[in-house]
Amino acid sequence: MVLKWITGGKVDHPLADMKQARALVAELPPYDPVKALEEITRWLESLVEAEGFKLDRLFEVVELLDATARNHHKKIVQDYLGMSRQQKFQENKLWTCGYQFSKALANVYLRCVRQYESGGAGAAGIRKQVPVVVARALRSLGLQVKWTMLRYGPFEAGLWIAIGELFGYAHKGGYAKTPLTVYPGVHGTSSVEQDFLKIMMLWASSADVLPPLKQEIAERTSAQLASAFRLGTAPFAGAIYRFDPTQNRPPMRMFGAASDGNLIYFGPGDATAKIAQVAAALEKSGTVPADFNLGGAYPSEVVLGVFRHLGSYWSDKPPSRLSERRAATARITIVPGYGQLVDELEREASDALNFSVSGAESWVVENVSENGYGALVPATTTDWIRVDELIGVQQEGASEWSLALVRRVVRDEQRQYHVGIEIISRAVQLVHITFATAREPESAILLSTEPDADREMGLIMRAGRFDPGQQIAFTLGEQELVLTPVRMIDAGDDFDWSSYSLSS
């Protein structure tokens, strides 16, 4: 869309006249959210440096663009979360669109707040709206945090300082706890403190180690429970995290109770008990309570997994590493996904008569622990890698394959990816299972050839194949085993991980 600049006015900008601004908004394509949001982003970016705008008029224009963008942005988030990993070009397009919009919107709201704090022209005209402007600026920065977490970082320079700056204005102005209608609608009621805590608690909960869909559920859960979170300017019982608003870094775990006047202390408050109540209701009924809005319908086992994750980080003793990592340099062979690991196991079982193309990659190990590895990932791998991805791992010089899950992905300033790998099984076994209702056997991966103390065995199979009502059978060595399903443990794009009990 070509913008027609208005001439003859005091402000040389196409949005300076509200009638013209509304006309431009009306021309946006209603059924192309990417194109519409890209256009809105360009307008927002132009407002950051535009001269001559009085503050009341600038806020009026930003409010119009923000309201217009909300449904488009919501649709982009939905499309992004529904993307398959193969659609890299489209995934990148959606991510870039959503991230650039959140950044531009935050920058304009920040300009409004800073212009008000410095007594700029038109400041008196928005005095009553300042708490709302600060809350919206925080929500915009929260969106920026969200989009960054979906790509595993790094964060924009100055992002965390801006978050601290906004809360500082509200705290100094005495309106941090004031109830606000941040946006129209029942879910728009909040406060500056609650919106600040939503960002703090989401990051402190290590939501970035979750895959995108679970990150969305974690964000919605934090928003629902934000009023239960607690914050203080001095350490208090239940404050398990701290944030330094003068430093451009995310919140950190509390170690000790030393007080520092610059720090903000926070914790889950009553949210730990509340999430346990919601989880219990979900386990009992199979549905999330009607008054707990997650913004969509999700499989109960997925939601329960997120609740368990959040509950552990909101406990008095949040998780720490199960074992210490030590520096090491080595190479491991990786195959991505359930299907390719099955191919490798079948290739070895048939003496290389499987002629499918191997997807094996070589990764450099940076550190090791009892439970896994930290590795540097080749640039070509980033097309498929994501949290909770199932991978096969073979140590250099070894013949057996281990099965692992990608548990953490961090992107550094040089755009290199560092991956945390959790080993699930050190030596897996390919088996061919049959269901009572199926004629042909199919491949599956047995995690151990021996049952555990509860006579249970872990099994990885193709996504969608776990059936809680069907026994399975397979041959192990010379023994025919019949197993009864116990529970689903986890599921990914291409696999079901479940537990079966050994029948007598």
C-alpha positions in Angstrom: 0.0 0.0 0.0 1.4 3.4 -1.0 1.0 6.0 1.8 -0.2 9.4 0.7 1.5 12.0 2.9 -0.7 14.9 4.1 0.6 18.3 3.3 -0.1 21.6 4.8 -0.5 20.3 8.4 1.7 20.8 11.4 2.7 17.1 11.5 4.0 15.7 8.2 2.8 12.1 8.7 0.0 10.2 7.0 -1.6 9.2 10.4 -1.6 12.7 11.9 -5.2 13.2 10.7 -7.5 10.7 12.4 -10.0 10.7 9.6 -7.1 9.8 7.2 -5.8 7.2 9.7 -9.1 5.4 9.9 -9.4 5.4 6.1 -6.0 3.8 5.8 -6.9 1.2 8.4 -10.1 0.4 6.6 -8.1 -0.4 3.5 -6.1 -3.2 5.2 -6.8 -6.7 3.7 -9.2 -8.4 6.2 -8.3 -11.9 5.3 -4.6 -11.6 4.9 -3.3 -11.3 8.5 0.4 -11.3 7.5 0.1 -8.5 5.0 -2.2 -6.5 7.3 0.2 -6.9 10.3 3.2 -6.0 8.2 1.5 -2.8 7.1 0.6 -1.9 10.7 4.1 -2.6 11.7 5.5 -0.2 9.1 3.1 2.5 10.4 4.2 1.9 14.0 7.9 2.0 13.1 7.3 5.3 11.4 5.7 6.7 14.5 8.7 6.0 16.7 10.7 8.8 15.0 7.9 11.0 13.8 8.3 14.6 14.9 5.5 17.1 16.0 3.0 14.6 17.4 1.4 15.8 20.6 1.2 12.9 23.1 -2.6 12.7 23.2 -2.8 12.5 19.4 0.1 9.9 19.3 -1.7 7.7 21.9 -4.9 8.0 19.9 -3.2 6.8 16.7 -1.3 3.9 18.5 -4.6 2.8 20.1 -6.2 2.6 16.7 -3.4 0.5 15.2 -3.2 -1.7 18.3 -6.9 -2.4 18.2 -6.8 -3.1 14.5 -3.9 -5.5 14.8 -5.2 -7.7 17.7 -7.2 -10.2 15.6 -4.5 -10.3 12.9 -1.8 -11.0 15.5 -4.0 -13.7 17.2 -4.5 -15.5 13.9 -0.7 -15.4 13.2 0.0 -17.0 16.6 -2.6 -19.7 15.9 -1.1 -20.4 12.5 2.4 -20.5 13.8 1.6 -22.9 16.6 -0.1 -25.2 14.0 2.8 -25.3 11.7 4.5 -28.6 10.9 8.3 -28.6 11.2 8.7 -29.1 7.5 7.2 -25.7 6.6 10.3 -23.7 7.5 9.8 -20.9 5.0 6.2 -20.2 6.2 7.2 -20.6 9.8 10.0 -18.0 9.4 7.6 -15.6 7.7 5.0 -15.9 10.5 7.6 -15.6 13.2 9.2 -12.5 11.6 5.8 -10.9 11.2 4.8 -11.5 14.8 8.1 -10.5 16.3 8.5 -7.3 14.3 5.0 -6.2 15.2 5.5 -6.8 18.9 8.8 -4.9 18.8 7.3 -1.9 16.9 4.2 -1.7 19.2 6.3 -1.8 22.3 8.6 0.9 21.0 5.7 3.3 20.3 4.1 2.7 23.7 7.5 3.2 25.3 7.8 6.5 23.4 4.4 7.5 24.8 5.4 6.7 28.4 8.8 8.4 28.2 7.4 11.4 26.5 4.8 11.7 29.4 7.5 11.2 32.1 9.6 14.0 30.5 6.6 16.4 30.4 6.3 16.4 26.6 3.7 18.3 24.6 0.2 16.9 25.2 1.2 15.0 28.4 -1.7 16.5 30.3 -4.1 15.0 27.8 -3.3 11.4 28.7 -2.7 11.7 32.5 -5.6 9.5 33.3 -4.6 6.9 30.7 -0.9 6.6 31.8 -1.4 3.4 33.8 -3.1 1.8 30.8 -0.4 2.9 28.5 2.3 1.4 30.8 0.3 -1.8 31.1 0.0 -2.0 27.3 3.7 -1.3 26.8 4.4 -4.2 29.2 2.1 -6.5 27.3 3.8 -5.6 24.1 7.2 -6.3 25.6 5.7 -9.6 26.9 4.8 -10.5 23.3 8.4 -9.8 22.3 9.6 -12.1 25.1 7.1 -14.7 23.8 8.2 -14.6 20.2 11.9 -14.7 21.3 11.3 -17.8 23.5 9.6 -19.5 20.5 12.9 -19.2 18.7 15.0 -19.8 21.9 16.6 -16.4 22.0 18.7 -14.3 22.1 16.8 -11.3 23.5 16.8 -7.9 22.0 19.3 -5.5 23.5 17.6 -3.4 26.2 14.4 -5.5 26.4 14.7 -6.4 30.1 15.8 -2.9 31.1 12.7 -1.6 29.3 10.5 -4.0 31.3 12.1 -2.8 34.6 11.8 0.8 33.5 8.1 0.5 33.0 7.5 -1.2 36.3 9.6 1.5 37.9 7.4 4.3 36.6 4.3 2.5 37.9 5.8 1.8 41.3 7.0 5.4 41.6 3.6 6.7 40.4 1.7 4.7 43.0 -0.5 2.9 40.5 1.3 -0.5 40.1 -1.4 -2.3 41.9 -4.4 -0.3 40.6 -7.0 -2.5 38.8 -7.2 -1.6 35.1 -9.1 -2.4 32.0 -6.0 -2.8 29.8 -8.1 -3.8 26.8 -11.8 -4.0 26.3 -13.3 -7.3 27.2 -13.5 -9.6 30.2 -9.9 -10.8 29.9 -8.5 -7.3 29.7 -8.7 -6.6 33.4 -5.4 -6.6 35.2 -2.8 -4.2 36.7 0.7 -3.1 35.9 2.1 -5.3 38.6 0.2 -8.4 37.3 1.3 -7.8 33.7 4.9 -7.4 35.0 4.6 -10.6 37.0 3.2 -12.5 34.0 6.5 -11.9 32.2 8.6 -12.6 35.2 7.0 -15.8 36.2 6.7 -17.2 32.7 10.4 -16.8 32.2 11.3 -18.0 35.7 9.2 -21.1 35.1 11.6 -22.2 32.3 8.8 -22.1 29.8 11.5 -21.8 27.1 12.4 -25.5 27.5 8.9 -26.4 26.3 7.9 -26.8 22.7 5.8 -24.0 21.1 2.3 -25.3 21.8 3.2 -26.0 25.5 4.7 -22.5 25.8 1.4 -21.1 24.7 -0.4 -23.1 27.4 2.1 -22.0 30.0 1.6 -18.4 29.0 -2.1 -18.7 29.2 -1.9 -20.4 32.6 0.4 -17.7 34.0 -2.1 -15.1 32.8 -4.9 -16.9 34.5 -3.0 -17.1 37.8 -1.3 -13.7 37.7 -3.4 -12.3 40.5 -2.0 -15.0 42.8 1.7 -14.2 42.2 3.5 -12.1 44.8 6.1 -9.3 44.5 8.2 -7.3 46.9 11.1 -4.8 47.0 12.7 -6.9 49.8 13.1 -10.6 50.2 10.0 -12.4 51.7 8.9 -15.9 52.4 8.0 -17.5 49.1 10.2 -15.2 47.0 12.2 -17.7 45.0 13.2 -15.4 42.1 14.7 -11.9 41.8 15.0 -9.4 39.0 17.5 -6.5 38.6 15.8 -3.7 36.6 19.1 -2.0 36.0 20.6 -5.0 34.2 19.7 -6.2 30.8 19.1 -9.8 31.8 16.2 -12.0 32.7 15.1 -12.8 36.3 17.2 -15.3 38.2 16.8 -17.9 41.0 17.1 -16.7 44.6 20.2 -18.0 46.4 20.3 -16.8 50.0 18.3 -13.8 51.4 20.7 -10.9 50.9 18.8 -7.7 50.2 19.7 -5.2 47.5 17.8 -2.0 47.0 17.8 -2.4 43.2 16.3 -5.8 43.1 12.6 -6.9 42.8 11.7 -10.1 44.5 8.8 -12.3 43.4 7.3 -15.8 43.7 4.2 -17.8 42.8 2.2 -16.9 45.9 -1.0 -18.9 46.0 -0.6 -20.0 42.3 1.1 -23.3 43.3 -2.0 -24.4 45.2 -4.4 -23.1 42.6 -2.6 -24.9 39.7 -2.7 -28.2 41.7 -6.5 -27.7 42.1 -7.0 -27.2 38.4 -4.8 -30.2 37.6 -6.8 -32.4 40.0 -10.1 -31.3 38.4 -8.7 -32.0 34.9 -7.5 -35.4 35.9 -10.9 -36.2 37.4 -13.1 -34.9 34.6 -10.8 -34.9 31.6 -11.6 -31.2 30.9 -10.2 -27.9 32.2 -12.7 -26.0 34.5 -14.9 -23.6 32.6 -13.6 -20.6 34.5 -10.0 -21.4 33.6 -9.4 -19.9 30.1 -6.5 -21.4 28.1 -7.6 -19.7 24.9 -8.3 -23.0 23.2 -9.0 -26.7 23.6 -5.9 -28.9 24.1 -5.4 -32.7 24.8 -5.7 -33.2 28.6 -2.4 -35.0 28.8 -0.6 -32.1 27.1 -2.2 -29.6 29.6 -1.4 -31.8 32.5 2.2 -32.0 31.4 2.5 -28.2 31.4 0.8 -27.9 34.8 3.3 -30.4 36.2 6.2 -28.4 34.7 4.9 -25.1 36.1 4.1 -26.6 39.5 7.6 -27.9 39.9 9.1 -24.5 39.1 6.6 -22.8 41.5 7.4 -25.1 44.4 9.6 -24.1 47.3 12.5 -26.0 45.8 12.5 -25.4 42.0 14.3 -28.0 39.8 18.0 -28.0 39.5 20.3 -30.1 37.4 20.1 -33.8 38.3 23.8 -34.1 37.8 26.7 -31.8 37.2 28.0 -31.3 33.7 31.7 -31.4 32.9 33.4 -29.9 29.9 34.2 -32.4 27.1 34.9 -32.3 23.4 33.7 -35.3 21.3 31.4 -36.1 18.5 28.1 -37.9 18.5 26.0 -39.1 15.6 22.4 -37.9 15.6 19.3 -39.0 13.7 16.3 -36.8 13.9 12.9 -38.2 14.7 11.3 -41.5 15.4 11.1 -42.6 11.7 14.7 -42.1 11.0 15.8 -43.8 14.1 13.7 -46.8 13.2 15.4 -46.8 9.7 18.8 -46.9 11.4 17.9 -49.7 13.7 16.3 -51.7 10.8 19.4 -51.0 8.7 21.6 -52.6 11.3 19.2 -55.4 12.0 19.1 -56.4 8.3 22.9 -56.1 7.7 22.5 -52.8 5.8 19.9 -54.1 3.4 17.8 -51.1 4.1 18.6 -48.7 1.3 16.8 -45.7 2.6 19.0 -42.5 2.8 20.4 -42.0 6.2 19.6 -38.7 7.9 22.5 -39.0 10.4 24.3 -35.8 11.4 27.5 -35.2 13.3 27.3 -32.9 16.4 30.1 -31.6 18.6 29.6 -32.3 22.3 30.5 -29.4 24.6 29.7 -31.0 28.0 28.4 -34.3 29.4 26.6 -35.5 32.5 25.1 -38.7 33.8 21.8 -37.9 32.1 22.9 -36.4 28.7 24.9 -33.9 26.7 25.3 -30.3 25.8 26.1 -30.0 22.1 26.8 -27.4 19.4 24.4 -28.0 16.5 25.4 -27.6 12.8 23.6 -24.7 11.1 21.9 -27.0 8.7 20.1 -28.8 11.6 18.1 -25.7 12.6 15.4 -26.5 10.0 14.1 -29.4 12.2 15.4 -29.0 15.7 13.0 -28.0 18.5 12.4 -28.7 22.2 10.9 -32.2 22.8 12.2 -33.6 19.5 13.0 -37.3 19.7 16.5 -38.2 18.5 18.7 -41.2 18.2 22.2 -40.8 19.6 25.3 -42.9 18.9 28.5 -42.3 20.7 31.6 -42.1 18.6 33.0 -45.7 18.2 29.9 -47.3 19.7 27.5 -49.7 17.9 24.3 -49.3 20.0 21.9 -46.5 19.7 20.6 -44.4 22.6 17.2 -42.7 22.5 17.0 -39.1 23.7 14.9 -35.9 23.8 16.0 -32.4 23.0 15.2 -30.6 26.3 16.7 -27.1 25.7 17.7 -25.0 22.7 19.5 -21.7 23.1 20.5 -19.4 20.3 23.5 -17.2 21.0 24.5 -13.8 19.7 26.4 -15.5 16.8 23.2 -17.3 15.9 24.6 -20.7 16.9 22.4 -23.2 18.5 23.4 -24.9 21.8 21.3 -27.9 22.6 20.6 -29.8 25.9 20.0 -33.5 25.3 18.4 -35.9 27.9 19.1 -39.6 27.4 16.0 -41.7 27.9 17.5 -45.1 27.2 21.2 -46.0 26.7 20.5 -49.1 24.5 17.3 -49.4 22.6 15.9 -52.5 20.9 13.9 -52.6 17.7 10.8 -54.8 18.0 7.8 -55.6 15.7 4.5 -55.3 17.6 1.1 -56.6 16.7 -2.3 -55.3 17.9 -5.2 -57.6 18.5 -7.2 -55.7 15.8 -4.3 -55.5 13.2 -3.0 -58.2 10.9 0.4 -56.8 10.1 3.2 -56.1 12.7 4.8 -52.7 12.8 8.1 -51.4 14.1 8.5 -50.0 17.6 11.4 -49.1 19.9 11.7 -51.0 23.2 13.5 -48.8 25.8 14.7 -51.8 27.9 14.7 -55.5 27.4 14.0 -56.0 31.1 10.8 -54.9 33.0 11.2 -52.5 35.9 10.2 -53.2 39.5 6.5 -52.7 38.6 6.9 -55.2 35.7 6.5 -52.3 33.3 8.3 -51.7 30.0 8.7 -48.4 28.1 7.9 -48.4 24.4 8.1 -45.8 21.6 5.8 -46.2 18.6 4.5 -44.2 15.7 2.4 -41.2 16.6 -1.3 -42.0 17.2 -0.7 -45.8 17.7 -1.0 -45.9 21.5 -4.4 -47.4 22.4 -5.2 -47.7 26.1 -7.7 -50.4 25.3 -5.5 -52.8 23.3 -2.8 -55.2 24.3 0.2 -55.7 22.1 2.5 -58.6 21.5 6.0 -59.0 20.2 8.9 -61.5 20.1 12.0 -60.7 22.2 14.7 -63.2 21.6 12.9 -66.6 21.7 10.2 -65.3 24.0 6.7 -64.2 23.0 5.6 -61.3 25.2 2.1 -59.9 25.7 1.8 -56.4 27.2 -1.1 -54.5 28.6 -1.2 -50.6 28.2 -0.7 -48.7 31.4 -0.4 -45.0 30.5 0.8 -42.5 27.9 4.0 -40.9 29.1 4.7 -38.3 26.4 3.9 -37.6 22.7 5.5 -35.7 19.9 4.9 -34.9 16.3 5.9 -38.4 15.2 5.9 -40.6 18.3 3.9 -41.9 21.3 5.9 -42.8 24.4 3.9 -45.2 26.6 4.3 -47.7 29.4 3.0 -51.3 29.2 2.8 -53.9 31.9 4.1 -57.4 31.3 1.2 -59.9 31.4 1.6 -63.0 33.5 
